[in-house]
Amino acid sequence: MKKYLFAIGMMFLISISIKASNEAYEKAMRTEIQKLYRAGSVQDLQQSANVFSRIAEMNKEEWLPDYYAAWAYANMGFRTDGGIQEKDGFFGQAKMHAKKAASISPNNSEIVAMQGFIIMGELSADPNSRGQSLSPIAMQTFAKAIELNRQNPRAIFMMAQMENGMAQFFGQGPEKACGLVDASLKLFEKEASEAKEGALEPMWGKNMAAQMKAECP
């Protein structure tokens, strides 16, 4: 009987410890996600990337910390005033974290879309020499993300960006790209209406899509 009560007590203590650990993880993630969304400079983004990297190290079964670290590094690549080598360094870090996230959560539409976002960044660093090779890879990656989840507004919006770039390159109209951005905005609205307060899942991209929509005829 004593052994039985001891086992019950240990299970209770373990469950409390797990709950406390989960609450600490979620609190740390919510705090840093909000900081990341507000980050304006490369330095701010680097601070967020560092924090998410530490959270990832302490929560190796969670894919979201590496996902957000990848997003921070990708944005550093887009925003830095440095040259191609510096940009590629940031995108390289982003790819590493995205790969880690994918190993934890395979065939995840959000992670695949992030990988496409990083490829798009590498392309933008040197479009003249990389456009022909990376454009089809980026579009294939976004197509895969959409196939995995047709309700993912980020995947659809970034496909719209690629379609817009291709249309401009070939001297075509923006109709297809604008149709995609319209579809993404509807999904962003749906996502916002269904999101739970304090959710950790990705919610970014709506403002970028709205800016692109404003340029559509």
N, CA and C atoms as a LAMMPS dump frame, in Angstrom:
ITEM: TIMESTEP
0
ITEM: NUMBER OF ATOMS
651
ITEM: BOX BOUNDS ff ff ff
-5.0000000000000000e+02 5.0000000000000000e+02
-5.0000000000000000e+02 5.0000000000000000e+02
-5.0000000000000000e+02 5.0000000000000000e+02
ITEM: ATOMS id mol type element x y z
1 1 1 N 0.828 -1.204 0
2 1 2 C 0 0 0
3 1 3 C 0.87 1.265 0
4 2 1 N 1.943 1.224 0.835
5 2 2 C 2.829 2.37 0.901
6 2 3 C 3.505 2.61 -0.44
7 3 1 N 3.914 1.499 -1.115
8 3 2 C 4.544 1.621 -2.423
9 3 3 C 3.573 2.227 -3.434
10 4 1 N 2.302 1.81 -3.331
11 4 2 C 1.267 2.315 -4.244
12 4 3 C 1.074 3.817 -4.032
13 5 1 N 0.972 4.244 -2.771
14 5 2 C 0.787 5.658 -2.461
15 5 3 C 2.012 6.474 -2.889
16 6 1 N 3.196 5.883 -2.709
17 6 2 C 4.427 6.559 -3.122
18 6 3 C 4.437 6.77 -4.634
19 7 1 N 4.031 5.724 -5.382
20 7 2 C 3.99 5.827 -6.851
21 7 3 C 3.001 6.902 -7.29
22 8 1 N 1.828 6.928 -6.633
23 8 2 C 0.82 7.941 -6.963
24 8 3 C 1.374 9.332 -6.687
25 9 1 N 2.057 9.472 -5.56
26 9 2 C 2.634 10.762 -5.212
27 9 3 C 3.683 11.214 -6.202
28 10 1 N 4.525 10.288 -6.646
29 10 2 C 5.552 10.633 -7.624
30 10 3 C 4.946 11.048 -8.944
31 11 1 N 3.91 10.342 -9.368
32 11 2 C 3.229 10.694 -10.614
33 11 3 C 2.628 12.091 -10.522
34 12 1 N 2.074 12.414 -9.355
35 12 2 C 1.481 13.731 -9.146
36 12 3 C 2.55 14.826 -9.235
37 13 1 N 3.698 14.581 -8.583
38 13 2 C 4.782 15.56 -8.614
39 13 3 C 5.341 15.742 -10.017
40 14 1 N 5.449 14.628 -10.746
41 14 2 C 5.947 14.702 -12.129
42 14 3 C 4.995 15.514 -12.996
43 15 1 N 3.685 15.281 -12.817
44 15 2 C 2.694 16.006 -13.622
45 15 3 C 2.738 17.5 -13.329
46 16 1 N 2.962 17.859 -12.051
47 16 2 C 3.075 19.269 -11.689
48 16 3 C 4.328 19.874 -12.326
49 17 1 N 5.431 19.117 -12.287
50 17 2 C 6.695 19.596 -12.865
51 17 3 C 6.565 19.815 -14.367
52 18 1 N 5.898 18.878 -15.052
53 18 2 C 5.704 18.998 -16.503
54 18 3 C 4.841 20.214 -16.831
55 19 1 N 3.775 20.401 -16.05
56 19 2 C 2.887 21.538 -16.28
57 19 3 C 3.631 22.847 -16.091
58 20 1 N 4.443 22.931 -15.022
59 20 2 C 5.219 24.145 -14.764
60 20 3 C 6.207 24.404 -15.885
61 21 1 N 6.834 23.337 -16.39
62 21 2 C 7.786 23.474 -17.489
63 21 3 C 7.095 23.971 -18.747
64 22 1 N 5.916 23.423 -19.048
65 22 2 C 5.159 23.849 -20.222
66 22 3 C 4.739 25.308 -20.111
67 23 1 N 4.3 25.696 -18.909
68 23 2 C 3.873 27.081 -18.702
69 23 3 C 5.038 28.044 -18.865
70 24 1 N 6.211 27.654 -18.377
71 24 2 C 7.397 28.501 -18.521
72 24 3 C 7.787 28.639 -19.993
73 25 1 N 7.711 27.526 -20.731
74 25 2 C 8.019 27.545 -22.166
75 25 3 C 7.056 28.466 -22.907
76 26 1 N 5.776 28.306 -22.651
77 26 2 C 4.777 29.102 -23.359
78 26 3 C 4.904 30.586 -23.018
79 27 1 N 5.185 30.888 -21.753
80 27 2 C 5.353 32.29 -21.356
81 27 3 C 6.55 32.904 -22.05
82 28 1 N 7.667 32.178 -22.077
83 28 2 C 8.874 32.681 -22.738
84 28 3 C 8.629 32.883 -24.233
85 29 1 N 7.928 31.945 -24.85
86 29 2 C 7.649 32.049 -26.285
87 29 3 C 6.739 33.237 -26.581
88 30 1 N 5.67 33.398 -25.815
89 30 2 C 4.749 34.515 -26.066
90 30 3 C 5.46 35.854 -25.935
91 31 1 N 6.283 35.98 -24.91
92 31 2 C 7.012 37.225 -24.695
93 31 3 C 7.934 37.534 -25.867
94 32 1 N 8.677 36.534 -26.316
95 32 2 C 9.654 36.78 -27.373
96 32 3 C 9.005 36.923 -28.741
97 33 1 N 7.893 36.236 -28.971
98 33 2 C 7.186 36.397 -30.252
99 33 3 C 6.724 37.84 -30.411
100 34 1 N 6.185 38.42 -29.335
101 34 2 C 5.744 39.815 -29.397
102 34 3 C 6.926 40.749 -29.656
103 35 1 N 8.066 40.479 -29.03
104 35 2 C 9.261 41.29 -29.282
105 35 3 C 9.709 41.151 -30.732
106 36 1 N 9.644 39.936 -31.252
107 36 2 C 10.061 39.697 -32.636
108 36 3 C 9.171 40.448 -33.615
109 37 1 N 7.859 40.427 -33.384
110 37 2 C 6.94 41.129 -34.272
111 37 3 C 7.18 42.639 -34.259
112 38 1 N 7.717 43.149 -33.142
113 38 2 C 7.977 44.593 -33.037
114 38 3 C 9.397 44.966 -33.451
115 39 1 N 10.248 43.984 -33.679
116 39 2 C 11.662 44.248 -33.968
117 39 3 C 11.808 45.096 -35.23
118 40 1 N 12.575 46.177 -35.1
119 40 2 C 12.741 47.061 -36.24
120 40 3 C 14.118 47.012 -36.865
121 41 1 N 15.126 46.706 -36.079
122 41 2 C 16.5 46.741 -36.576
123 41 3 C 17.09 45.334 -36.636
124 42 1 N 18.204 45.228 -37.324
125 42 2 C 18.929 43.957 -37.39
126 42 3 C 19.374 43.548 -35.99
127 43 1 N 19.753 44.53 -35.178
128 43 2 C 20.177 44.239 -33.809
129 43 3 C 19.037 43.655 -32.985
130 44 1 N 17.841 44.222 -33.139
131 44 2 C 16.668 43.7 -32.432
132 44 3 C 16.365 42.266 -32.876
133 45 1 N 16.459 42.042 -34.159
134 45 2 C 16.202 40.705 -34.696
135 45 3 C 17.241 39.706 -34.198
136 46 1 N 18.497 40.144 -34.095
137 46 2 C 19.555 39.263 -33.599
138 46 3 C 19.286 38.869 -32.146
139 47 1 N 18.818 39.814 -31.347
140 47 2 C 18.498 39.512 -29.953
141 47 3 C 17.397 38.458 -29.877
142 48 1 N 16.363 38.616 -30.703
143 48 2 C 15.276 37.633 -30.72
144 48 3 C 15.778 36.277 -31.198
145 49 1 N 16.595 36.273 -32.235
146 49 2 C 17.141 35.012 -32.744
147 49 3 C 17.922 34.289 -31.662
148 50 1 N 18.695 35.045 -30.887
149 50 2 C 19.479 34.443 -29.808
150 50 3 C 18.581 33.819 -28.744
151 51 1 N 17.51 34.526 -28.397
152 51 2 C 16.594 34.008 -27.366
153 51 3 C 15.894 32.749 -27.866
154 52 1 N 15.404 32.777 -29.098
155 52 2 C 14.721 31.595 -29.629
156 52 3 C 15.683 30.411 -29.746
157 53 1 N 16.931 30.684 -30.058
158 53 2 C 17.922 29.604 -30.12
159 53 3 C 18.102 28.955 -28.751
160 54 1 N 18.122 29.783 -27.703
161 54 2 C 18.256 29.234 -26.35
162 54 3 C 17.014 28.446 -25.947
163 55 1 N 15.844 28.965 -26.311
164 55 2 C 14.603 28.241 -26.007
165 55 3 C 14.592 26.894 -26.733
166 56 1 N 15.061 26.898 -27.982
167 56 2 C 15.114 25.654 -28.765
168 56 3 C 16.026 24.63 -28.111
169 57 1 N 17.155 25.098 -27.59
170 57 2 C 18.102 24.184 -26.937
171 57 3 C 17.49 23.542 -25.693
172 58 1 N 16.632 24.282 -25.006
173 58 2 C 16.018 23.769 -23.777
174 58 3 C 14.73 22.987 -24.041
175 59 1 N 14.218 23.068 -25.28
176 59 2 C 12.956 22.392 -25.626
177 59 3 C 13.135 21.718 -26.983
178 60 1 N 13.95 20.679 -27.001
179 60 2 C 14.365 20.058 -28.253
180 60 3 C 13.236 19.36 -29.01
181 61 1 N 12.094 19.138 -28.338
182 61 2 C 10.966 18.475 -28.994
183 61 3 C 10.011 19.481 -29.632
184 62 1 N 10.257 20.778 -29.463
185 62 2 C 9.374 21.815 -29.98
186 62 3 C 9.949 22.419 -31.258
187 63 1 N 9.116 22.551 -32.298
188 63 2 C 9.589 23.09 -33.57
189 63 3 C 9.484 24.61 -33.661
190 64 1 N 8.607 25.209 -32.88
191 64 2 C 8.361 26.641 -33.017
192 64 3 C 9.557 27.531 -32.663
193 65 1 N 10.351 27.216 -31.63
194 65 2 C 11.507 28.087 -31.365
195 65 3 C 12.471 28.189 -32.543
196 66 1 N 12.772 27.064 -33.186
197 66 2 C 13.654 27.104 -34.353
198 66 3 C 12.975 27.806 -35.525
199 67 1 N 11.668 27.649 -35.643
200 67 2 C 10.926 28.338 -36.707
201 67 3 C 11.087 29.847 -36.563
202 68 1 N 10.867 30.354 -35.353
203 68 2 C 10.966 31.799 -35.15
204 68 3 C 12.408 32.287 -35.238
205 69 1 N 13.366 31.468 -34.827
206 69 2 C 14.769 31.833 -35.011
207 69 3 C 15.073 31.962 -36.502
208 70 1 N 14.532 31.032 -37.293
209 70 2 C 14.717 31.084 -38.749
210 70 3 C 14.101 32.357 -39.324
211 71 1 N 12.912 32.705 -38.842
212 71 2 C 12.233 33.917 -39.347
213 71 3 C 13.024 35.169 -38.994
214 72 1 N 13.573 35.198 -37.764
215 72 2 C 14.382 36.345 -37.349
216 72 3 C 15.604 36.49 -38.244
217 73 1 N 16.313 35.385 -38.472
218 73 2 C 17.517 35.446 -39.316
219 73 3 C 17.17 35.802 -40.762
220 74 1 N 16.067 35.273 -41.273
221 74 2 C 15.669 35.6 -42.64
222 74 3 C 15.381 37.09 -42.78
223 75 1 N 14.7 37.661 -41.792
224 75 2 C 14.422 39.091 -41.836
225 75 3 C 15.693 39.916 -41.712
226 76 1 N 16.67 39.405 -40.975
227 76 2 C 17.963 40.085 -40.906
228 76 3 C 18.602 40.128 -42.29
229 77 1 N 18.49 39.011 -43.023
230 77 2 C 19.027 38.974 -44.371
231 77 3 C 18.352 39.962 -45.301
232 78 1 N 17.045 40.119 -45.155
233 78 2 C 16.305 41.065 -45.987
234 78 3 C 16.629 42.513 -45.611
235 79 1 N 16.826 42.779 -44.314
236 79 2 C 16.926 44.167 -43.849
237 79 3 C 18.338 44.732 -43.778
238 80 1 N 19.341 43.879 -43.703
239 80 2 C 20.699 44.389 -43.546
240 80 3 C 21.128 45.23 -44.746
241 81 1 N 21.946 46.231 -44.462
242 81 2 C 22.516 47.055 -45.528
243 81 3 C 23.851 46.487 -46.008
244 82 1 N 24.244 45.355 -45.443
245 82 2 C 25.511 44.738 -45.821
246 82 3 C 25.459 44.115 -47.211
247 83 1 N 26.576 43.588 -47.633
248 83 2 C 26.669 43.001 -48.962
249 83 3 C 26.145 41.579 -49.018
250 84 1 N 26.363 40.944 -50.16
251 84 2 C 25.835 39.605 -50.4
252 84 3 C 26.361 38.605 -49.373
253 85 1 N 27.628 38.713 -49.031
254 85 2 C 28.212 37.766 -48.09
255 85 3 C 27.525 37.844 -46.727
256 86 1 N 27.239 39.052 -46.268
257 86 2 C 26.543 39.205 -44.984
258 86 3 C 25.118 38.689 -45.075
259 87 1 N 24.442 39.026 -46.156
260 87 2 C 23.073 38.546 -46.351
261 87 3 C 23.035 37.015 -46.361
262 88 1 N 23.945 36.421 -47.126
263 88 2 C 23.982 34.962 -47.214
264 88 3 C 24.293 34.323 -45.859
265 89 1 N 25.079 35.021 -45.039
266 89 2 C 25.351 34.504 -43.705
267 89 3 C 24.085 34.409 -42.872
268 90 1 N 23.254 35.448 -42.944
269 90 2 C 21.989 35.428 -42.212
270 90 3 C 21.048 34.361 -42.772
271 91 1 N 20.985 34.276 -44.095
272 91 2 C 20.098 33.276 -44.69
273 91 3 C 20.6 31.859 -44.4
274 92 1 N 21.898 31.704 -44.295
275 92 2 C 22.456 30.402 -43.928
276 92 3 C 22.027 29.996 -42.527
277 93 1 N 22.051 30.945 -41.584
278 93 2 C 21.58 30.671 -40.233
279 93 3 C 20.088 30.34 -40.238
280 94 1 N 19.337 31.072 -41.045
281 94 2 C 17.898 30.813 -41.15
282 94 3 C 17.642 29.4 -41.668
283 95 1 N 18.393 28.988 -42.68
284 95 2 C 18.228 27.638 -43.246
285 95 3 C 18.536 26.567 -42.211
286 96 1 N 19.559 26.793 -41.395
287 96 2 C 19.93 25.822 -40.371
288 96 3 C 18.788 25.63 -39.374
289 97 1 N 18.197 26.731 -38.918
290 97 2 C 17.102 26.624 -37.947
291 97 3 C 15.844 26.03 -38.593
292 98 1 N 15.573 26.39 -39.839
293 98 2 C 14.414 25.812 -40.525
294 98 3 C 14.58 24.305 -40.698
295 99 1 N 15.81 23.883 -40.99
296 99 2 C 16.084 22.446 -41.134
297 99 3 C 15.857 21.716 -39.818
298 100 1 N 16.284 22.329 -38.701
299 100 2 C 16.068 21.727 -37.386
300 100 3 C 14.574 21.625 -37.092
301 101 1 N 13.835 22.686 -37.41
302 101 2 C 12.387 22.657 -37.187
303 101 3 C 11.738 21.55 -38.009
304 102 1 N 12.179 21.392 -39.259
305 102 2 C 11.615 20.365 -40.142
306 102 3 C 11.926 18.959 -39.654
307 103 1 N 13.071 18.794 -39.001
308 103 2 C 13.413 17.466 -38.472
309 103 3 C 12.511 17.102 -37.288
310 104 1 N 12.027 18.121 -36.589
311 104 2 C 11.123 17.892 -35.454
312 104 3 C 9.693 17.7 -35.941
313 105 1 N 9.3 18.478 -36.946
314 105 2 C 7.925 18.421 -37.454
315 105 3 C 7.952 18.321 -38.98
316 106 1 N 8.129 17.105 -39.527
317 106 2 C 8.202 16.94 -40.985
318 106 3 C 6.874 17.277 -41.671
319 107 1 N 6.98 17.688 -42.924
320 107 2 C 5.793 17.977 -43.741
321 107 3 C 4.862 18.982 -43.06
322 108 1 N 5.465 19.983 -42.474
323 108 2 C 4.728 21.058 -41.813
324 108 3 C 4.664 22.232 -42.792
325 109 1 N 3.459 22.628 -43.167
326 109 2 C 3.287 23.678 -44.164
327 109 3 C 3.968 24.981 -43.768
328 110 1 N 3.906 25.33 -42.491
329 110 2 C 4.521 26.582 -42.049
330 110 3 C 6.039 26.54 -42.215
331 111 1 N 6.631 25.414 -41.885
332 111 2 C 8.09 25.292 -42
333 111 3 C 8.504 25.294 -43.467
334 112 1 N 7.769 24.582 -44.302
335 112 2 C 8.087 24.554 -45.733
336 112 3 C 7.954 25.956 -46.328
337 113 1 N 6.907 26.69 -45.933
338 113 2 C 6.755 28.067 -46.406
339 113 3 C 7.923 28.932 -45.942
340 114 1 N 8.392 28.706 -44.718
341 114 2 C 9.554 29.438 -44.22
342 114 3 C 10.79 29.125 -45.055
343 115 1 N 10.959 27.866 -45.427
344 115 2 C 12.092 27.502 -46.281
345 115 3 C 12.001 28.215 -47.628
346 116 1 N 10.791 28.362 -48.147
347 116 2 C 10.62 29.118 -49.382
348 116 3 C 10.93 30.589 -49.191
349 117 1 N 10.543 31.137 -48.052
350 117 2 C 10.822 32.538 -47.731
351 117 3 C 12.324 32.791 -47.704
352 118 1 N 13.065 31.844 -47.156
353 118 2 C 14.528 31.975 -47.089
354 118 3 C 15.138 31.91 -48.492
355 119 1 N 14.647 30.994 -49.315
356 119 2 C 15.129 30.906 -50.698
357 119 3 C 14.844 32.211 -51.437
358 120 1 N 13.662 32.773 -51.191
359 120 2 C 13.301 34.041 -51.814
360 120 3 C 14.27 35.142 -51.378
361 121 1 N 14.711 35.078 -50.126
362 121 2 C 15.689 36.046 -49.642
363 121 3 C 17.029 35.881 -50.331
364 122 1 N 17.475 34.644 -50.47
365 122 2 C 18.742 34.389 -51.175
366 122 3 C 18.67 34.906 -52.606
367 123 1 N 17.525 34.723 -53.223
368 123 2 C 17.321 35.207 -54.59
369 123 3 C 17.42 36.729 -54.633
370 124 1 N 16.765 37.391 -53.674
371 124 2 C 16.735 38.856 -53.662
372 124 3 C 18.111 39.466 -53.408
373 125 1 N 19.01 38.694 -52.784
374 125 2 C 20.35 39.202 -52.513
375 125 3 C 21.154 39.407 -53.793
376 126 1 N 20.837 38.639 -54.831
377 126 2 C 21.545 38.755 -56.108
378 126 3 C 20.641 38.228 -57.222
379 127 1 N 19.567 38.979 -57.53
380 127 2 C 18.573 38.476 -58.491
381 127 3 C 19.117 38.238 -59.888
382 128 1 N 20.087 39.029 -60.291
383 128 2 C 20.596 38.885 -61.66
384 128 3 C 21.256 37.53 -61.892
385 129 1 N 22.016 37.06 -60.911
386 129 2 C 22.725 35.793 -61.098
387 129 3 C 21.972 34.606 -60.507
388 130 1 N 21.019 34.85 -59.611
389 130 2 C 20.328 33.75 -58.943
390 130 3 C 18.885 33.546 -59.389
391 131 1 N 18.343 34.528 -60.095
392 131 2 C 16.93 34.458 -60.459
393 131 3 C 16.548 33.205 -61.217
394 132 1 N 17.336 32.861 -62.225
395 132 2 C 16.998 31.725 -63.075
396 132 3 C 17.048 30.407 -62.312
397 133 1 N 17.989 30.28 -61.391
398 133 2 C 18.137 29.009 -60.673
399 133 3 C 17.22 28.909 -59.452
400 134 1 N 17.037 30.023 -58.736
401 134 2 C 16.298 29.951 -57.474
402 134 3 C 14.797 30.216 -57.611
403 135 1 N 14.386 30.955 -58.64
404 135 2 C 12.953 31.243 -58.796
405 135 3 C 12.103 29.977 -58.865
406 136 1 N 12.458 29.002 -59.724
407 136 2 C 11.634 27.784 -59.769
408 136 3 C 11.67 26.996 -58.468
409 137 1 N 12.811 27.022 -57.759
410 137 2 C 12.899 26.299 -56.485
411 137 3 C 11.993 26.946 -55.454
412 138 1 N 11.993 28.279 -55.402
413 138 2 C 11.119 28.987 -54.463
414 138 3 C 9.649 28.686 -54.753
415 139 1 N 9.273 28.72 -56.017
416 139 2 C 7.873 28.479 -56.374
417 139 3 C 7.469 27.033 -56.079
418 140 1 N 8.359 26.094 -56.334
419 140 2 C 8.078 24.698 -56.004
420 140 3 C 7.908 24.514 -54.504
421 141 1 N 8.715 25.239 -53.732
422 141 2 C 8.641 25.126 -52.27
423 141 3 C 7.325 25.698 -51.763
424 142 1 N 6.922 26.853 -52.276
425 142 2 C 5.634 27.423 -51.86
426 142 3 C 4.472 26.54 -52.316
427 143 1 N 4.595 25.949 -53.497
428 143 2 C 3.546 25.044 -53.977
429 143 3 C 3.399 23.843 -53.035
430 144 1 N 4.526 23.332 -52.539
431 144 2 C 4.486 22.219 -51.598
432 144 3 C 3.821 22.65 -50.296
433 145 1 N 4.157 23.853 -49.815
434 145 2 C 3.557 24.359 -48.577
435 145 3 C 2.044 24.493 -48.726
436 146 1 N 1.597 24.964 -49.886
437 146 2 C 0.163 25.103 -50.138
438 146 3 C -0.509 23.74 -50.217
439 147 1 N 0.17 22.795 -50.858
440 147 2 C -0.374 21.444 -50.957
441 147 3 C -0.543 20.813 -49.572
442 148 1 N 0.395 21.082 -48.684
443 148 2 C 0.326 20.532 -47.329
444 148 3 C -0.802 21.17 -46.517
445 149 1 N -1.08 22.438 -46.798
446 149 2 C -2.163 23.128 -46.083
447 149 3 C -2.671 24.277 -46.943
448 150 1 N -3.804 24.068 -47.587
449 150 2 C -4.369 25.086 -48.475
450 150 3 C -4.98 26.256 -47.708
451 151 1 N -4.986 26.169 -46.386
452 151 2 C -5.492 27.26 -45.559
453 151 3 C -4.35 28.107 -44.977
454 152 1 N -3.128 27.896 -45.447
455 152 2 C -1.977 28.633 -44.929
456 152 3 C -1.827 29.95 -45.694
457 153 1 N -2.198 31.075 -45.078
458 153 2 C -2.156 32.346 -45.818
459 153 3 C -0.753 32.8 -46.173
460 154 1 N 0.245 32.444 -45.334
461 154 2 C 1.62 32.862 -45.616
462 154 3 C 2.153 32.192 -46.878
463 155 1 N 1.864 30.91 -47.035
464 155 2 C 2.315 30.195 -48.228
465 155 3 C 1.704 30.796 -49.486
466 156 1 N 0.417 31.116 -49.421
467 156 2 C -0.275 31.66 -50.592
468 156 3 C 0.194 33.076 -50.9
469 157 1 N 0.385 33.886 -49.854
470 157 2 C 0.869 35.253 -50.073
471 157 3 C 2.262 35.265 -50.686
472 158 1 N 3.154 34.411 -50.179
473 158 2 C 4.514 34.405 -50.725
474 158 3 C 4.55 33.848 -52.137
475 159 1 N 3.643 32.935 -52.454
476 159 2 C 3.512 32.501 -53.845
477 159 3 C 3.05 33.682 -54.707
478 160 1 N 2.172 34.51 -54.152
479 160 2 C 1.729 35.705 -54.874
480 160 3 C 2.907 36.629 -55.161
481 161 1 N 3.797 36.788 -54.204
482 161 2 C 4.984 37.618 -54.414
483 161 3 C 5.842 37.074 -55.551
484 162 1 N 6.041 35.76 -55.553
485 162 2 C 6.835 35.157 -56.619
486 162 3 C 6.153 35.313 -57.97
487 163 1 N 4.846 35.109 -58.014
488 163 2 C 4.099 35.262 -59.27
489 163 3 C 4.181 36.701 -59.767
490 164 1 N 4.149 37.646 -58.852
491 164 2 C 4.236 39.049 -59.233
492 164 3 C 5.607 39.356 -59.828
493 165 1 N 6.647 38.824 -59.193
494 165 2 C 7.988 39.03 -59.723
495 165 3 C 8.158 38.42 -61.097
496 166 1 N 7.611 37.23 -61.294
497 166 2 C 7.7 36.568 -62.596
498 166 3 C 6.935 37.352 -63.654
499 167 1 N 5.751 37.874 -63.282
500 167 2 C 4.947 38.65 -64.232
501 167 3 C 5.683 39.912 -64.662
502 168 1 N 6.322 40.576 -63.719
503 168 2 C 7.082 41.787 -64.049
504 168 3 C 8.261 41.455 -64.962
505 169 1 N 8.932 40.348 -64.683
506 169 2 C 10.095 39.957 -65.488
507 169 3 C 9.703 39.677 -66.935
508 170 1 N 8.553 39.026 -67.116
509 170 2 C 8.121 38.65 -68.468
510 170 3 C 7.183 39.682 -69.093
511 171 1 N 6.98 40.817 -68.411
512 171 2 C 6.125 41.86 -68.965
513 171 3 C 4.657 41.485 -69.014
514 172 1 N 4.212 40.69 -68.063
515 172 2 C 2.814 40.259 -68.012
516 172 3 C 2.058 41.023 -66.936
517 173 1 N 0.749 40.87 -66.947
518 173 2 C -0.095 41.555 -65.979
519 173 3 C -0.066 40.887 -64.613
520 174 1 N -0.533 41.605 -63.572
521 174 2 C -0.467 41.09 -62.195
522 174 3 C -1.712 40.317 -61.764
523 175 1 N -2.561 39.951 -62.709
524 175 2 C -3.859 39.376 -62.341
525 175 3 C -3.721 38.113 -61.478
526 176 1 N -2.839 37.223 -61.885
527 176 2 C -2.697 35.971 -61.127
528 176 3 C -2.167 36.242 -59.732
529 177 1 N -1.152 37.093 -59.643
530 177 2 C -0.578 37.426 -58.34
531 177 3 C -1.603 38.105 -57.448
532 178 1 N -2.372 39.024 -58.026
533 178 2 C -3.368 39.746 -57.235
534 178 3 C -4.494 38.826 -56.785
535 179 1 N -4.836 37.853 -57.608
536 179 2 C -5.838 36.867 -57.198
537 179 3 C -5.359 36.054 -56.01
538 180 1 N -4.094 35.711 -56.023
539 180 2 C -3.522 34.956 -54.898
540 180 3 C -3.463 35.798 -53.63
541 181 1 N -3.101 37.067 -53.769
542 181 2 C -3.02 37.908 -52.57
543 181 3 C -4.417 38.14 -51.997
544 182 1 N -5.433 38.232 -52.85
545 182 2 C -6.814 38.334 -52.362
546 182 3 C -7.186 37.09 -51.553
547 183 1 N -6.815 35.929 -52.086
548 183 2 C -7.108 34.676 -51.388
549 183 3 C -6.387 34.617 -50.048
550 184 1 N -5.143 35.094 -50.019
551 184 2 C -4.392 35.066 -48.766
552 184 3 C -5.013 35.992 -47.73
553 185 1 N -5.479 37.148 -48.146
554 185 2 C -6.079 38.092 -47.2
555 185 3 C -7.338 37.522 -46.56
556 186 1 N -8.126 36.795 -47.326
557 186 2 C -9.309 36.14 -46.758
558 186 3 C -8.91 35.109 -45.708
559 187 1 N -7.829 34.385 -45.989
560 187 2 C -7.344 33.378 -45.033
561 187 3 C -6.715 34.029 -43.809
562 188 1 N -6.066 35.179 -43.995
563 188 2 C -5.536 35.914 -42.84
564 188 3 C -6.68 36.345 -41.919
565 189 1 N -7.769 36.811 -42.514
566 189 2 C -8.93 37.217 -41.718
567 189 3 C -9.508 36.018 -40.969
568 190 1 N -9.614 34.905 -41.648
569 190 2 C -10.134 33.684 -41.03
570 190 3 C -9.224 33.24 -39.886
571 191 1 N -7.913 33.307 -40.123
572 191 2 C -6.94 32.914 -39.11
573 191 3 C -7.081 33.788 -37.868
574 192 1 N -7.217 35.094 -38.07
575 192 2 C -7.325 36.018 -36.943
576 192 3 C -8.605 35.776 -36.147
577 193 1 N -9.688 35.448 -36.841
578 193 2 C -10.963 35.243 -36.157
579 193 3 C -10.983 33.951 -35.345
580 194 1 N -10.166 32.98 -35.751
581 194 2 C -10.164 31.68 -35.079
582 194 3 C -9.017 31.523 -34.082
583 195 1 N -8.084 32.468 -34.074
584 195 2 C -6.892 32.335 -33.219
585 195 3 C -7.26 32.447 -31.749
586 196 1 N -6.641 31.603 -30.955
587 196 2 C -6.827 31.679 -29.512
588 196 3 C -5.876 32.723 -28.942
589 197 1 N -6.301 33.379 -27.87
590 197 2 C -5.474 34.391 -27.242
591 197 3 C -4.162 33.767 -26.741
592 198 1 N -3.065 34.412 -27.082
593 198 2 C -1.772 33.91 -26.645
594 198 3 C -1.258 32.728 -27.439
595 199 1 N -1.847 32.471 -28.604
596 199 2 C -1.412 31.337 -29.427
597 199 3 C 0.027 31.529 -29.874
598 200 1 N 0.767 30.438 -29.955
599 200 2 C 2.177 30.493 -30.339
600 200 3 C 2.383 30.297 -31.837
601 201 1 N 1.376 29.821 -32.54
602 201 2 C 1.521 29.514 -33.953
603 201 3 C 1.759 30.792 -34.767
604 202 1 N 2.403 30.677 -35.922
605 202 2 C 2.676 31.85 -36.766
606 202 3 C 1.405 32.595 -37.149
607 203 1 N 1.492 33.933 -37.063
608 203 2 C 0.36 34.789 -37.42
609 203 3 C 0.818 35.955 -38.309
610 204 1 N 2.065 35.97 -38.712
611 204 2 C 2.61 37.124 -39.424
612 204 3 C 2.233 37.096 -40.906
613 205 1 N 2.348 38.262 -41.544
614 205 2 C 2.192 38.34 -42.994
615 205 3 C 1.03 39.171 -43.491
616 206 1 N 0.029 39.419 -42.644
617 206 2 C -1.173 40.119 -43.11
618 206 3 C -0.852 41.528 -43.609
619 207 1 N -0.045 42.274 -42.865
620 207 2 C 0.278 43.642 -43.28
621 207 3 C 1.046 43.657 -44.599
622 208 1 N 1.925 42.692 -44.786
623 208 2 C 2.674 42.604 -46.038
624 208 3 C 1.733 42.317 -47.204
625 209 1 N 0.775 41.427 -46.964
626 209 2 C -0.196 41.108 -48.015
627 209 3 C -1.065 42.324 -48.337
628 210 1 N -1.438 43.079 -47.309
629 210 2 C -2.258 44.269 -47.525
630 210 3 C -1.501 45.314 -48.342
631 211 1 N -0.2 45.443 -48.088
632 211 2 C 0.62 46.371 -48.869
633 211 3 C 0.674 45.958 -50.33
634 212 1 N 0.801 44.664 -50.57
635 212 2 C 0.825 44.191 -51.95
636 212 3 C -0.537 44.394 -52.615
637 213 1 N -1.599 44.173 -51.866
638 213 2 C -2.941 44.357 -52.387
639 213 3 C -3.149 45.804 -52.842
640 214 1 N -2.585 46.751 -52.093
641 214 2 C -2.746 48.172 -52.427
642 214 3 C -2.116 48.515 -53.768
643 215 1 N -1.168 47.702 -54.223
644 215 2 C -0.503 47.943 -55.513
645 215 3 C -1.205 47.252 -56.666
646 216 1 N -2.209 46.439 -56.354
647 216 2 C -2.955 45.751 -57.418
648 216 3 C -3.933 46.715 -58.08
649 217 1 N -4.168 46.523 -59.369
650 217 2 C -5.094 47.421 -60.088
651 217 3 C -6.539 47.201 -59.645
